[in-house]
């Protein structure tokens, strides 16, 4: 595993940032900022930190969107709207997830910039 994610890599920053985003994501703004900050410190550098923070936020957004879409489809099927109703419910859940979680990706990006700048200094 160490050869896949070497010390100071963007990939390691993304993984660490994503894990922290999952753990601290319930704190409105600070959780995403801390996740991005840690991703930036691990990735070493302003540009690399911003990339790691943004990718961690996007990864969290994708997973949350998939969960919301599946939940929307399940709710559509639960209320007797099988087929087309489940598809519409899943689509609405997916679009809502994208809109709600892109804010976290931007906050993670800012945290990654700050973390990368701290590591460079």
NUFIBA-713927 format. One record per atom (N, C-alpha, C): residue number from 1; residue in three letters; atom name; y, x negated, z negated. Coordinates in nm, 3 decimals. Example, Ala and Ser with C-alpha at 12.3 -4.5 7.8 and 13.67 -1.06 7.14 Angstrom:
2
+-----+--------+-------+---------+---------+---------+
: num : residu : atome :       v :       u :       w :
+-----+--------+-------+---------+---------+---------+
:   1 :    ALA :     N :  -0.569 :  -1.319 :  -0.780 :
:   1 :    ALA :    CA :  -0.450 :  -1.230 :  -0.780 :
:   1 :    ALA :     C :  -0.330 :  -1.320 :  -0.780 :
:   2 :    SER :     N :  -0.225 :  -1.285 :  -0.708 :
:   2 :    SER :    CA :  -0.106 :  -1.367 :  -0.714 :
:   2 :    SER :     C :   0.003 :  -1.290 :  -0.787 :
+-----+--------+-------+---------+---------+---------+
END
This chain:
121
+-----+--------+-------+---------+---------+---------+
: num : residu : atome :       v :       u :       w :
+-----+--------+-------+---------+---------+---------+
:   1 :    UNK :     N :  -0.119 :  -0.083 :   0.000 :
:   1 :    UNK :    CA :   0.000 :   0.000 :   0.000 :
:   1 :    UNK :     C :   0.125 :  -0.087 :   0.000 :
:   2 :    UNK :     N :   0.116 :  -0.203 :  -0.059 :
:   2 :    UNK :    CA :   0.233 :  -0.290 :  -0.066 :
:   2 :    UNK :     C :   0.275 :  -0.338 :   0.072 :
:   3 :    UNK :     N :   0.180 :  -0.356 :   0.163 :
:   3 :    UNK :    CA :   0.217 :  -0.402 :   0.297 :
:   3 :    UNK :     C :   0.282 :  -0.290 :   0.378 :
:   4 :    UNK :     N :   0.250 :  -0.165 :   0.350 :
:   4 :    UNK :    CA :   0.312 :  -0.053 :   0.421 :
:   4 :    UNK :     C :   0.455 :  -0.029 :   0.375 :
:   5 :    UNK :     N :   0.481 :  -0.048 :   0.248 :
:   5 :    UNK :    CA :   0.613 :  -0.026 :   0.193 :
:   5 :    UNK :     C :   0.662 :  -0.151 :   0.120 :
:   6 :    UNK :     N :   0.708 :  -0.254 :   0.196 :
:   6 :    UNK :    CA :   0.751 :  -0.377 :   0.131 :
:   6 :    UNK :     C :   0.877 :  -0.356 :   0.048 :
:   7 :    UNK :     N :   0.899 :  -0.446 :  -0.046 :
:   7 :    UNK :    CA :   1.013 :  -0.437 :  -0.134 :
:   7 :    UNK :     C :   1.142 :  -0.443 :  -0.053 :
:   8 :    UNK :     N :   1.231 :  -0.351 :  -0.077 :
:   8 :    UNK :    CA :   1.357 :  -0.348 :  -0.004 :
:   8 :    UNK :     C :   1.349 :  -0.274 :   0.128 :
:   9 :    UNK :     N :   1.245 :  -0.196 :   0.150 :
:   9 :    UNK :    CA :   1.231 :  -0.126 :   0.277 :
:   9 :    UNK :     C :   1.291 :   0.014 :   0.270 :
:  10 :    UNK :     N :   1.325 :   0.064 :   0.386 :
:  10 :    UNK :    CA :   1.377 :   0.200 :   0.394 :
:  10 :    UNK :     C :   1.268 :   0.300 :   0.356 :
:  11 :    UNK :     N :   1.144 :   0.273 :   0.397 :
:  11 :    UNK :    CA :   1.033 :   0.364 :   0.367 :
:  11 :    UNK :     C :   1.010 :   0.381 :   0.218 :
:  12 :    UNK :     N :   1.017 :   0.272 :   0.144 :
:  12 :    UNK :    CA :   1.000 :   0.279 :  -0.001 :
:  12 :    UNK :     C :   1.115 :   0.357 :  -0.064 :
:  13 :    UNK :     N :   1.236 :   0.338 :  -0.011 :
:  13 :    UNK :    CA :   1.350 :   0.414 :  -0.061 :
:  13 :    UNK :     C :   1.336 :   0.563 :  -0.034 :
:  14 :    UNK :     N :   1.283 :   0.597 :   0.085 :
:  14 :    UNK :    CA :   1.263 :   0.738 :   0.120 :
:  14 :    UNK :     C :   1.160 :   0.801 :   0.027 :
:  15 :    UNK :     N :   1.050 :   0.732 :   0.003 :
:  15 :    UNK :    CA :   0.945 :   0.785 :  -0.084 :
:  15 :    UNK :     C :   0.997 :   0.804 :  -0.227 :
:  16 :    UNK :     N :   1.066 :   0.703 :  -0.279 :
:  16 :    UNK :    CA :   1.119 :   0.713 :  -0.415 :
:  16 :    UNK :     C :   1.226 :   0.821 :  -0.425 :
:  17 :    UNK :     N :   1.313 :   0.828 :  -0.324 :
:  17 :    UNK :    CA :   1.417 :   0.930 :  -0.324 :
:  17 :    UNK :     C :   1.359 :   1.071 :  -0.316 :
:  18 :    UNK :     N :   1.255 :   1.087 :  -0.233 :
:  18 :    UNK :    CA :   1.191 :   1.218 :  -0.221 :
:  18 :    UNK :     C :   1.126 :   1.260 :  -0.353 :
:  19 :    UNK :     N :   1.056 :   1.167 :  -0.416 :
:  19 :    UNK :    CA :   0.991 :   1.200 :  -0.544 :
:  19 :    UNK :     C :   1.095 :   1.239 :  -0.648 :
:  20 :    UNK :     N :   1.206 :   1.165 :  -0.653 :
:  20 :    UNK :    CA :   1.311 :   1.201 :  -0.748 :
:  20 :    UNK :     C :   1.378 :   1.333 :  -0.712 :
:  21 :    UNK :     N :   1.390 :   1.360 :  -0.582 :
:  21 :    UNK :    CA :   1.447 :   1.488 :  -0.540 :
:  21 :    UNK :     C :   1.359 :   1.604 :  -0.583 :
:  22 :    UNK :     N :   1.228 :   1.584 :  -0.578 :
:  22 :    UNK :    CA :   1.137 :   1.689 :  -0.623 :
:  22 :    UNK :     C :   1.150 :   1.709 :  -0.774 :
:  23 :    UNK :     N :   1.161 :   1.597 :  -0.847 :
:  23 :    UNK :    CA :   1.168 :   1.606 :  -0.993 :
:  23 :    UNK :     C :   1.304 :   1.653 :  -1.044 :
:  24 :    UNK :     N :   1.412 :   1.607 :  -0.979 :
:  24 :    UNK :    CA :   1.547 :   1.638 :  -1.027 :
:  24 :    UNK :     C :   1.623 :   1.737 :  -0.940 :
:  25 :    UNK :     N :   1.557 :   1.794 :  -0.841 :
:  25 :    UNK :    CA :   1.623 :   1.883 :  -0.747 :
:  25 :    UNK :     C :   1.676 :   2.010 :  -0.810 :
:  26 :    UNK :     N :   1.628 :   2.046 :  -0.926 :
:  26 :    UNK :    CA :   1.673 :   2.168 :  -0.991 :
:  26 :    UNK :     C :   1.812 :   2.152 :  -1.051 :
:  27 :    UNK :     N :   1.861 :   2.028 :  -1.068 :
:  27 :    UNK :    CA :   1.997 :   2.004 :  -1.115 :
:  27 :    UNK :     C :   2.088 :   2.014 :  -0.991 :
:  28 :    UNK :     N :   2.184 :   2.106 :  -0.986 :
:  28 :    UNK :    CA :   2.251 :   2.139 :  -0.861 :
:  28 :    UNK :     C :   2.301 :   2.025 :  -0.773 :
:  29 :    UNK :     N :   2.389 :   1.942 :  -0.814 :
:  29 :    UNK :    CA :   2.441 :   1.836 :  -0.727 :
:  29 :    UNK :     C :   2.394 :   1.700 :  -0.775 :
:  30 :    UNK :     N :   2.385 :   1.684 :  -0.902 :
:  30 :    UNK :    CA :   2.355 :   1.554 :  -0.962 :
:  30 :    UNK :     C :   2.213 :   1.509 :  -0.928 :
:  31 :    UNK :     N :   2.118 :   1.600 :  -0.922 :
:  31 :    UNK :    CA :   1.980 :   1.563 :  -0.891 :
:  31 :    UNK :     C :   1.967 :   1.498 :  -0.755 :
:  32 :    UNK :     N :   2.031 :   1.557 :  -0.653 :
:  32 :    UNK :    CA :   2.027 :   1.500 :  -0.518 :
:  32 :    UNK :     C :   2.103 :   1.369 :  -0.511 :
:  33 :    UNK :     N :   2.214 :   1.360 :  -0.584 :
:  33 :    UNK :    CA :   2.293 :   1.236 :  -0.584 :
:  33 :    UNK :     C :   2.215 :   1.121 :  -0.648 :
:  34 :    UNK :     N :   2.144 :   1.149 :  -0.756 :
:  34 :    UNK :    CA :   2.064 :   1.045 :  -0.822 :
:  34 :    UNK :     C :   1.949 :   1.003 :  -0.731 :
:  35 :    UNK :     N :   1.885 :   1.099 :  -0.665 :
:  35 :    UNK :    CA :   1.776 :   1.065 :  -0.573 :
:  35 :    UNK :     C :   1.826 :   0.976 :  -0.459 :
:  36 :    UNK :     N :   1.941 :   1.009 :  -0.403 :
:  36 :    UNK :    CA :   1.998 :   0.926 :  -0.297 :
:  36 :    UNK :     C :   2.040 :   0.790 :  -0.348 :
:  37 :    UNK :     N :   2.095 :   0.785 :  -0.468 :
:  37 :    UNK :    CA :   2.137 :   0.658 :  -0.527 :
:  37 :    UNK :     C :   2.019 :   0.564 :  -0.545 :
:  38 :    UNK :     N :   1.910 :   0.616 :  -0.597 :
:  38 :    UNK :    CA :   1.790 :   0.533 :  -0.616 :
:  38 :    UNK :     C :   1.734 :   0.489 :  -0.481 :
:  39 :    UNK :     N :   1.733 :   0.579 :  -0.383 :
:  39 :    UNK :    CA :   1.686 :   0.542 :  -0.250 :
:  39 :    UNK :     C :   1.772 :   0.431 :  -0.191 :
:  40 :    UNK :     N :   1.903 :   0.439 :  -0.211 :
:  40 :    UNK :    CA :   1.993 :   0.336 :  -0.160 :
:  40 :    UNK :     C :   1.976 :   0.202 :  -0.229 :
:  41 :    UNK :     N :   1.955 :   0.204 :  -0.360 :
:  41 :    UNK :    CA :   1.934 :   0.079 :  -0.433 :
:  41 :    UNK :     C :   1.805 :   0.012 :  -0.388 :
:  42 :    UNK :     N :   1.701 :   0.090 :  -0.367 :
:  42 :    UNK :    CA :   1.573 :   0.033 :  -0.324 :
:  42 :    UNK :     C :   1.582 :  -0.020 :  -0.181 :
:  43 :    UNK :     N :   1.654 :   0.052 :  -0.093 :
:  43 :    UNK :    CA :   1.661 :   0.012 :   0.048 :
:  43 :    UNK :     C :   1.748 :  -0.111 :   0.069 :
:  44 :    UNK :     N :   1.838 :  -0.143 :  -0.022 :
:  44 :    UNK :    CA :   1.923 :  -0.263 :  -0.015 :
:  44 :    UNK :     C :   2.015 :  -0.263 :   0.106 :
:  45 :    UNK :     N :   2.138 :  -0.227 :   0.085 :
:  45 :    UNK :    CA :   2.237 :  -0.230 :   0.192 :
:  45 :    UNK :     C :   2.297 :  -0.092 :   0.214 :
:  46 :    UNK :     N :   2.423 :  -0.091 :   0.258 :
:  46 :    UNK :    CA :   2.493 :   0.036 :   0.274 :
:  46 :    UNK :     C :   2.429 :   0.120 :   0.384 :
:  47 :    UNK :     N :   2.408 :   0.060 :   0.500 :
:  47 :    UNK :    CA :   2.351 :   0.135 :   0.612 :
:  47 :    UNK :     C :   2.207 :   0.177 :   0.582 :
:  48 :    UNK :     N :   2.130 :   0.084 :   0.531 :
:  48 :    UNK :    CA :   1.990 :   0.115 :   0.499 :
:  48 :    UNK :     C :   1.981 :   0.218 :   0.387 :
:  49 :    UNK :     N :   2.071 :   0.208 :   0.288 :
:  49 :    UNK :    CA :   2.073 :   0.305 :   0.179 :
:  49 :    UNK :     C :   2.108 :   0.445 :   0.226 :
:  50 :    UNK :     N :   2.206 :   0.453 :   0.318 :
:  50 :    UNK :    CA :   2.244 :   0.584 :   0.372 :
:  50 :    UNK :     C :   2.129 :   0.646 :   0.450 :
:  51 :    UNK :     N :   2.060 :   0.564 :   0.529 :
:  51 :    UNK :    CA :   1.946 :   0.614 :   0.606 :
:  51 :    UNK :     C :   1.835 :   0.661 :   0.512 :
:  52 :    UNK :     N :   1.804 :   0.580 :   0.410 :
:  52 :    UNK :    CA :   1.698 :   0.617 :   0.316 :
:  52 :    UNK :     C :   1.733 :   0.744 :   0.240 :
:  53 :    UNK :     N :   1.857 :   0.756 :   0.194 :
:  53 :    UNK :    CA :   1.898 :   0.875 :   0.121 :
:  53 :    UNK :     C :   1.893 :   0.999 :   0.208 :
:  54 :    UNK :     N :   1.940 :   0.987 :   0.333 :
:  54 :    UNK :    CA :   1.941 :   1.103 :   0.422 :
:  54 :    UNK :     C :   1.799 :   1.145 :   0.458 :
:  55 :    UNK :     N :   1.712 :   1.047 :   0.487 :
:  55 :    UNK :    CA :   1.574 :   1.080 :   0.521 :
:  55 :    UNK :     C :   1.500 :   1.142 :   0.403 :
:  56 :    UNK :     N :   1.529 :   1.097 :   0.281 :
:  56 :    UNK :    CA :   1.469 :   1.158 :   0.163 :
:  56 :    UNK :     C :   1.513 :   1.303 :   0.150 :
:  57 :    UNK :     N :   1.642 :   1.329 :   0.174 :
:  57 :    UNK :    CA :   1.693 :   1.465 :   0.168 :
:  57 :    UNK :     C :   1.635 :   1.553 :   0.278 :
:  58 :    UNK :     N :   1.622 :   1.498 :   0.399 :
:  58 :    UNK :    CA :   1.565 :   1.574 :   0.511 :
:  58 :    UNK :     C :   1.418 :   1.604 :   0.485 :
:  59 :    UNK :     N :   1.344 :   1.506 :   0.431 :
:  59 :    UNK :    CA :   1.204 :   1.529 :   0.400 :
:  59 :    UNK :     C :   1.190 :   1.643 :   0.298 :
:  60 :    UNK :     N :   1.275 :   1.642 :   0.198 :
:  60 :    UNK :    CA :   1.274 :   1.752 :   0.101 :
:  60 :    UNK :     C :   1.311 :   1.884 :   0.166 :
:  61 :    UNK :     N :   1.406 :   1.882 :   0.259 :
:  61 :    UNK :    CA :   1.447 :   2.004 :   0.329 :
:  61 :    UNK :     C :   1.333 :   2.059 :   0.413 :
:  62 :    UNK :     N :   1.262 :   1.972 :   0.481 :
:  62 :    UNK :    CA :   1.152 :   2.017 :   0.567 :
:  62 :    UNK :     C :   1.042 :   2.081 :   0.483 :
:  63 :    UNK :     N :   1.006 :   2.018 :   0.375 :
:  63 :    UNK :    CA :   0.898 :   2.071 :   0.292 :
:  63 :    UNK :     C :   0.939 :   2.204 :   0.227 :
:  64 :    UNK :     N :   1.064 :   2.211 :   0.179 :
:  64 :    UNK :    CA :   1.110 :   2.337 :   0.119 :
:  64 :    UNK :     C :   1.119 :   2.447 :   0.224 :
:  65 :    UNK :     N :   1.160 :   2.413 :   0.345 :
:  65 :    UNK :    CA :   1.168 :   2.511 :   0.452 :
:  65 :    UNK :     C :   1.031 :   2.566 :   0.488 :
:  66 :    UNK :     N :   0.933 :   2.478 :   0.496 :
:  66 :    UNK :    CA :   0.798 :   2.524 :   0.526 :
:  66 :    UNK :     C :   0.747 :   2.616 :   0.415 :
:  67 :    UNK :     N :   0.773 :   2.580 :   0.291 :
:  67 :    UNK :    CA :   0.729 :   2.665 :   0.180 :
:  67 :    UNK :     C :   0.799 :   2.801 :   0.182 :
:  68 :    UNK :     N :   0.930 :   2.802 :   0.213 :
:  68 :    UNK :    CA :   1.001 :   2.930 :   0.221 :
:  68 :    UNK :     C :   0.953 :   3.014 :   0.338 :
:  69 :    UNK :     N :   0.924 :   2.950 :   0.451 :
:  69 :    UNK :    CA :   0.875 :   3.024 :   0.568 :
:  69 :    UNK :     C :   0.739 :   3.086 :   0.539 :
:  70 :    UNK :     N :   0.651 :   3.009 :   0.476 :
:  70 :    UNK :    CA :   0.520 :   3.063 :   0.440 :
:  70 :    UNK :     C :   0.533 :   3.175 :   0.338 :
:  71 :    UNK :     N :   0.625 :   3.159 :   0.245 :
:  71 :    UNK :    CA :   0.647 :   3.265 :   0.147 :
:  71 :    UNK :     C :   0.703 :   3.390 :   0.211 :
:  72 :    UNK :     N :   0.794 :   3.373 :   0.307 :
:  72 :    UNK :    CA :   0.848 :   3.489 :   0.378 :
:  72 :    UNK :     C :   0.742 :   3.560 :   0.459 :
:  73 :    UNK :     N :   0.655 :   3.483 :   0.524 :
:  73 :    UNK :    CA :   0.546 :   3.544 :   0.600 :
:  73 :    UNK :     C :   0.448 :   3.616 :   0.508 :
:  74 :    UNK :     N :   0.421 :   3.556 :   0.393 :
:  74 :    UNK :    CA :   0.329 :   3.619 :   0.298 :
:  74 :    UNK :     C :   0.389 :   3.748 :   0.243 :
:  75 :    UNK :     N :   0.520 :   3.746 :   0.218 :
:  75 :    UNK :    CA :   0.584 :   3.868 :   0.168 :
:  75 :    UNK :     C :   0.583 :   3.977 :   0.275 :
:  76 :    UNK :     N :   0.604 :   3.938 :   0.401 :
:  76 :    UNK :    CA :   0.597 :   4.037 :   0.510 :
:  76 :    UNK :     C :   0.460 :   4.098 :   0.521 :
:  77 :    UNK :     N :   0.357 :   4.015 :   0.508 :
:  77 :    UNK :    CA :   0.220 :   4.066 :   0.515 :
:  77 :    UNK :     C :   0.186 :   4.149 :   0.391 :
:  78 :    UNK :     N :   0.242 :   4.111 :   0.277 :
:  78 :    UNK :    CA :   0.214 :   4.184 :   0.153 :
:  78 :    UNK :     C :   0.267 :   4.326 :   0.157 :
:  79 :    UNK :     N :   0.381 :   4.346 :   0.220 :
:  79 :    UNK :    CA :   0.442 :   4.479 :   0.225 :
:  79 :    UNK :     C :   0.398 :   4.557 :   0.348 :
:  80 :    UNK :     N :   0.287 :   4.517 :   0.409 :
:  80 :    UNK :    CA :   0.229 :   4.595 :   0.516 :
:  80 :    UNK :     C :   0.288 :   4.570 :   0.653 :
:  81 :    UNK :     N :   0.369 :   4.467 :   0.666 :
:  81 :    UNK :    CA :   0.428 :   4.438 :   0.796 :
:  81 :    UNK :     C :   0.351 :   4.323 :   0.860 :
:  82 :    UNK :     N :   0.225 :   4.339 :   0.878 :
:  82 :    UNK :    CA :   0.143 :   4.232 :   0.935 :
:  82 :    UNK :     C :   0.185 :   4.207 :   1.079 :
:  83 :    UNK :     N :   0.159 :   4.089 :   1.126 :
:  83 :    UNK :    CA :   0.191 :   4.055 :   1.265 :
:  83 :    UNK :     C :   0.338 :   4.024 :   1.283 :
:  84 :    UNK :     N :   0.409 :   4.113 :   1.351 :
:  84 :    UNK :    CA :   0.549 :   4.090 :   1.384 :
:  84 :    UNK :     C :   0.636 :   4.083 :   1.258 :
:  85 :    UNK :     N :   0.607 :   4.166 :   1.160 :
:  85 :    UNK :    CA :   0.685 :   4.163 :   1.036 :
:  85 :    UNK :     C :   0.670 :   4.032 :   0.962 :
:  86 :    UNK :     N :   0.550 :   3.977 :   0.960 :
:  86 :    UNK :    CA :   0.527 :   3.849 :   0.895 :
:  86 :    UNK :     C :   0.599 :   3.737 :   0.970 :
:  87 :    UNK :     N :   0.600 :   3.746 :   1.103 :
:  87 :    UNK :    CA :   0.670 :   3.646 :   1.183 :
:  87 :    UNK :     C :   0.820 :   3.651 :   1.157 :
:  88 :    UNK :     N :   0.876 :   3.770 :   1.150 :
:  88 :    UNK :    CA :   1.020 :   3.785 :   1.123 :
:  88 :    UNK :     C :   1.052 :   3.737 :   0.981 :
:  89 :    UNK :     N :   0.969 :   3.773 :   0.884 :
:  89 :    UNK :    CA :   0.991 :   3.728 :   0.747 :
:  89 :    UNK :     C :   0.983 :   3.577 :   0.734 :
:  90 :    UNK :     N :   0.887 :   3.517 :   0.803 :
:  90 :    UNK :    CA :   0.874 :   3.372 :   0.801 :
:  90 :    UNK :     C :   0.992 :   3.303 :   0.867 :
:  91 :    UNK :     N :   1.042 :   3.359 :   0.976 :
:  91 :    UNK :    CA :   1.157 :   3.301 :   1.044 :
:  91 :    UNK :     C :   1.282 :   3.308 :   0.959 :
:  92 :    UNK :     N :   1.302 :   3.421 :   0.894 :
:  92 :    UNK :    CA :   1.419 :   3.435 :   0.807 :
:  92 :    UNK :     C :   1.409 :   3.338 :   0.689 :
:  93 :    UNK :     N :   1.291 :   3.325 :   0.631 :
:  93 :    UNK :    CA :   1.273 :   3.228 :   0.523 :
:  93 :    UNK :     C :   1.296 :   3.086 :   0.570 :
:  94 :    UNK :     N :   1.251 :   3.053 :   0.691 :
:  94 :    UNK :    CA :   1.271 :   2.919 :   0.745 :
:  94 :    UNK :     C :   1.416 :   2.888 :   0.771 :
:  95 :    UNK :     N :   1.489 :   2.982 :   0.830 :
:  95 :    UNK :    CA :   1.632 :   2.960 :   0.857 :
:  95 :    UNK :     C :   1.711 :   2.949 :   0.727 :
:  96 :    UNK :     N :   1.676 :   3.031 :   0.630 :
:  96 :    UNK :    CA :   1.743 :   3.024 :   0.501 :
:  96 :    UNK :     C :   1.716 :   2.889 :   0.434 :
:  97 :    UNK :     N :   1.594 :   2.841 :   0.445 :
:  97 :    UNK :    CA :   1.560 :   2.711 :   0.387 :
:  97 :    UNK :     C :   1.637 :   2.598 :   0.451 :
:  98 :    UNK :     N :   1.653 :   2.601 :   0.583 :
:  98 :    UNK :    CA :   1.728 :   2.496 :   0.652 :
:  98 :    UNK :     C :   1.873 :   2.495 :   0.605 :
:  99 :    UNK :     N :   1.935 :   2.611 :   0.599 :
:  99 :    UNK :    CA :   2.075 :   2.619 :   0.558 :
:  99 :    UNK :     C :   2.094 :   2.574 :   0.414 :
: 100 :    UNK :     N :   2.005 :   2.616 :   0.326 :
: 100 :    UNK :    CA :   2.021 :   2.583 :   0.184 :
: 100 :    UNK :     C :   1.992 :   2.437 :   0.152 :
: 101 :    UNK :     N :   1.906 :   2.373 :   0.228 :
: 101 :    UNK :    CA :   1.866 :   2.238 :   0.191 :
: 101 :    UNK :     C :   1.938 :   2.128 :   0.266 :
: 102 :    UNK :     N :   2.012 :   2.159 :   0.370 :
: 102 :    UNK :    CA :   2.088 :   2.054 :   0.438 :
: 102 :    UNK :     C :   2.199 :   1.999 :   0.350 :
: 103 :    UNK :     N :   2.248 :   2.079 :   0.259 :
: 103 :    UNK :    CA :   2.348 :   2.030 :   0.163 :
: 103 :    UNK :     C :   2.291 :   1.918 :   0.077 :
: 104 :    UNK :     N :   2.167 :   1.932 :   0.034 :
: 104 :    UNK :    CA :   2.103 :   1.825 :  -0.044 :
: 104 :    UNK :     C :   2.088 :   1.698 :   0.038 :
: 105 :    UNK :     N :   2.061 :   1.710 :   0.167 :
: 105 :    UNK :    CA :   2.046 :   1.592 :   0.251 :
: 105 :    UNK :     C :   2.179 :   1.517 :   0.261 :
: 106 :    UNK :     N :   2.289 :   1.588 :   0.271 :
: 106 :    UNK :    CA :   2.421 :   1.524 :   0.278 :
: 106 :    UNK :     C :   2.454 :   1.457 :   0.145 :
: 107 :    UNK :     N :   2.423 :   1.524 :   0.035 :
: 107 :    UNK :    CA :   2.449 :   1.465 :  -0.097 :
: 107 :    UNK :     C :   2.361 :   1.342 :  -0.118 :
: 108 :    UNK :     N :   2.236 :   1.346 :  -0.072 :
: 108 :    UNK :    CA :   2.148 :   1.229 :  -0.080 :
: 108 :    UNK :     C :   2.203 :   1.115 :   0.004 :
: 109 :    UNK :     N :   2.259 :   1.146 :   0.120 :
: 109 :    UNK :    CA :   2.319 :   1.044 :   0.205 :
: 109 :    UNK :     C :   2.434 :   0.974 :   0.133 :
: 110 :    UNK :     N :   2.520 :   1.052 :   0.069 :
: 110 :    UNK :    CA :   2.632 :   0.994 :  -0.006 :
: 110 :    UNK :     C :   2.582 :   0.908 :  -0.121 :
: 111 :    UNK :     N :   2.480 :   0.958 :  -0.193 :
: 111 :    UNK :    CA :   2.421 :   0.879 :  -0.300 :
: 111 :    UNK :     C :   2.358 :   0.751 :  -0.248 :
: 112 :    UNK :     N :   2.295 :   0.757 :  -0.130 :
: 112 :    UNK :    CA :   2.237 :   0.638 :  -0.069 :
: 112 :    UNK :     C :   2.343 :   0.536 :  -0.030 :
: 113 :    UNK :     N :   2.457 :   0.584 :   0.020 :
: 113 :    UNK :    CA :   2.569 :   0.493 :   0.051 :
: 113 :    UNK :     C :   2.614 :   0.420 :  -0.073 :
: 114 :    UNK :     N :   2.631 :   0.495 :  -0.181 :
: 114 :    UNK :    CA :   2.679 :   0.434 :  -0.307 :
: 114 :    UNK :     C :   2.574 :   0.337 :  -0.361 :
: 115 :    UNK :     N :   2.447 :   0.378 :  -0.360 :
: 115 :    UNK :    CA :   2.341 :   0.290 :  -0.410 :
: 115 :    UNK :     C :   2.327 :   0.163 :  -0.328 :
: 116 :    UNK :     N :   2.337 :   0.176 :  -0.196 :
: 116 :    UNK :    CA :   2.331 :   0.059 :  -0.110 :
: 116 :    UNK :     C :   2.448 :  -0.035 :  -0.131 :
: 117 :    UNK :     N :   2.567 :   0.023 :  -0.154 :
: 117 :    UNK :    CA :   2.685 :  -0.060 :  -0.180 :
: 117 :    UNK :     C :   2.673 :  -0.132 :  -0.313 :
: 118 :    UNK :     N :   2.615 :  -0.066 :  -0.413 :
: 118 :    UNK :    CA :   2.594 :  -0.131 :  -0.543 :
: 118 :    UNK :     C :   2.497 :  -0.247 :  -0.530 :
: 119 :    UNK :     N :   2.396 :  -0.229 :  -0.447 :
: 119 :    UNK :    CA :   2.293 :  -0.333 :  -0.431 :
: 119 :    UNK :     C :   2.349 :  -0.453 :  -0.354 :
: 120 :    UNK :     N :   2.441 :  -0.427 :  -0.258 :
: 120 :    UNK :    CA :   2.500 :  -0.535 :  -0.179 :
: 120 :    UNK :     C :   2.598 :  -0.619 :  -0.261 :
: 121 :    UNK :     N :   2.668 :  -0.553 :  -0.353 :
: 121 :    UNK :    CA :   2.774 :  -0.622 :  -0.428 :
: 121 :    UNK :     C :   2.719 :  -0.721 :  -0.527 :
+-----+--------+-------+---------+---------+---------+
END
